[in-house]
Amino acid sequence: MGKAQAVFAGRARARGDAVHHPVFARYYAQAIERVEPLMAPVRKELVAGLSGRVLEIGAGTGIGFAHYPSTVSEVVAIEPERTLRRIAVDAAQRVDVPVDVVPGAAEALPVKSEAYDAVVLSTVLCSVRNVERALGEVRRVLRPGGEVRFFEHVRAPGRGMRLVQGALDLTVWPLCVGGCHLRRDALGSLRAAGFELGAHRVLAMPGQGPRLPTSYCVLGTARRPGRTDDRS
């Protein structure tokens, strides 16, 4: 257990887990392994070219840890769900890049301000309770000029599918899938939080076959405005 992990684990015991979805977590851990052959190229692109200190929010099972390039000196991975966090701790021990897996919520990140060169968000903004507060925290912990890498659900382009997404968001989907919402506007939220959007593209997952309400995603980058030469 790393130093950061030990410190944050103590805090988690004192205040309880931020998220507790044990049934979903077990299902998710199995499902994520089944779709990994499709997702691996996306995960690799998500973190390609990163360097320095990275904060990953919502690490899940830690399946993305293996894709971090050797130029990354440290990853602190926040995972609020206890069952997923235990799996992620094991995953962190099997990769070359140093990874500390710690508890915490996106809306109140237990890390120092302006301490990270990049923040990674993978299907996080769809499930946090307060998107505005979570992105405020992301901005706080990034150094000036730091980068956000994101892979998130987006609204479908067609009216009919958007209606289906909205109906799911208002009924069973968040309850069954750990608080996930399909119709949130990740790009608009990033802009509203003061980030400058970089290269990004909308893609369907999976790329072939019928489109589902869950298929529509966006992969891209954003930047916290400011100096790029003040690395901590």
N, C-alpha and C positions, 0 to 999 in steps of 0.2 A: 504493500500500500504506500503510495507516494505521500509527501508531506501535505500537499493540498488536499488530497483525498481524506487523510486522517482528520484534518481540521474541519472540513465540511461535513464529514460523517458525524462528528460530534455535534455540530450545529443541527443536523437533521434529526438526530435522536432527541434533541431538546425541544424542537418545534413540531416534529412529525413530518411525514412526507407531504410535499406540495400537491402531488397527484397520486391517487391510488386506484388503479384499474386492473386488478390481478387477473380477472377472466380475459379481458381484452389483451392484456400483456402476453399471456400464454398463447392465445390465438395469433397475435401479431408476430411473435417470435417464430412461429412455425411458417406463417404466410410469407414473411420477408425472405426466408431462405428459399422458398419455392420460386419467387419472382426475381431472385438475384441475377440469374443469367440475363434477364432483360434490363435490369437496373444497373448492373455493374458499369457499363460505359457512361451512364449518366453520373453516377457517383464519382467516377474518375475525372470526368470533365468538370464537375462541381468544384473540385479542390486542386485542379491542375495549376501549376505555377505558383502556388502559395509558398510563402517563406516566413520565417520568424515565429512569433507566438500567435497561436490561433485559439479562439474560443468557439467550440461547437455547442450549439444550444439544441436540446432535444435529440440526444445521441442515439436513443432507442437501444438496440442490442449492440451497438458499436460496429455494425457491419461495414460502415464506411471508413473505419480507421485504417484498413489495409491500403487504401488508395492515396493516403497523404504522401506527398513527395518528400524525399530526404532533406530538402531545403527547409522544411518546417522543423524548428528547434524544440517546440513543445505544443501539445494540445491539451487544453482543459476542456473536458466534455461534460456538459450539464445534462443530467437526466433526472427528472422529478419522480418517475415511477419506479418503485422499489424493485419489482421483479425484473424489469428491463435493465435497471442499473446493475444488478448482479451479473447479468449476462454480459453487459458491456465491460465490466471490470475484467472478466475472463478474456474477452476479445482484446482488451488493451495489452494484456500480457503476451499476446502472440504477434505483435507488430514491432517493427524496428523504431518507429518514431515514438518518443516518450509521450504517453497519454495518461492523464489523471482523470478518472471518472468521479464526479462529485454530484451530490444532490443540490437542488435549487430550482427556483421558478424563473421563467423568462421575464416576468414582471418585476422581479427583485433579484437581480443577479448578484451572487455573493462573491464578487471580484472587484478589484480596484478600478478606478476610472482611468481611461486612456492607457490601458495596460496591454492592449492587443493590436497586432498588425492586421488581423482579419477576423471576421465572425462568419461562421457557416450556419445557415438555416436550411434544413431539409424537412419539408412538410411540418413546419412549426407554426407559422402564422395562421394556418387554417385551424389550429387547435388551441391556441392560447386563449385565456379568458379575456384579456384586454390587449388588443393589438397595438394601440397607441402607446400604452405604457411599456409594453415589451420592446417596441422599436426605440422608445426613449432610452431604455436601458442599453440597447445595442449601441446607440450613438454615444452614450456615456462611456462605455468601456473601450470603444475604438479610439486609437490615437488619431489625431488630425491627419487626414489623407488616407486613413485605413479603409479597407475594402470589406464589403458584405458579399458573400456568395450565397445564392438562394435557389432552391428548387421547391416550388409551391403549387398547390392547386389554384386554378383560375376559373372564372366564369366561362361557360361554353359560348361559342359564337352564335348559336341559333336560339331563337326565343323559346321554342318548345323544350329544348334540353335545359335551358336556364330555369324554366318553370319547374322541371323535374328536380333540378339541383336545389332550388329554393324550398320545394316541398320536403325533400329529404332533410335539409338543414333545420327545418322547423319541427321535425318529428323524430324519426328513429335514428338518423345517421349519427348525430353527435353522441347519443346515448350508447350506441353499439360500437362506435369506433373511437373511443377515447377523447371525445370532444371535438372531433374533426368537423369542419364546415367546408363545403365545396364551392361556395359562391363568393367568398371574400375576395376583395380587390387588393392583391399583394402589391402590385406595382403602384397603385394609387396611394396605398398606405405608406410605402417607402418614400414616395415623393413628399407626402404630407409631413413625414417625420424629418424632413430636411436632407434626405440623401439624394445624391446625383446619380441617376440611373446610367449604367454603362450598357455594354452589349447584353442583349437578352433575346430569347426566342420562345415562342409558344410551341409546345410539342404535345403529342398524344402518347399516352402510355396505357397499353402497349401500342406500338406503331402500326400494327396490322390488326385486322379483324374489326368487329363492330365497335362503335364508339359508345362508351358508357358514361354516366354522369361523373364518374371518377377519373375519366381519361385525360381531362384537359389540365395541362400543367405549364408552368413557365420556369425556365432555367436561365440564370443570368447573374449579373454583377451590379453592385451599386457602391458608392463611395461617400464617406463622410468628408465634406468640404474642409479644407484647411491645408496646412503645410504638410509636405510629404517627407521632410527630412528629420522629423523629431521622433525617431524610434526610441522606445524605452528599453 
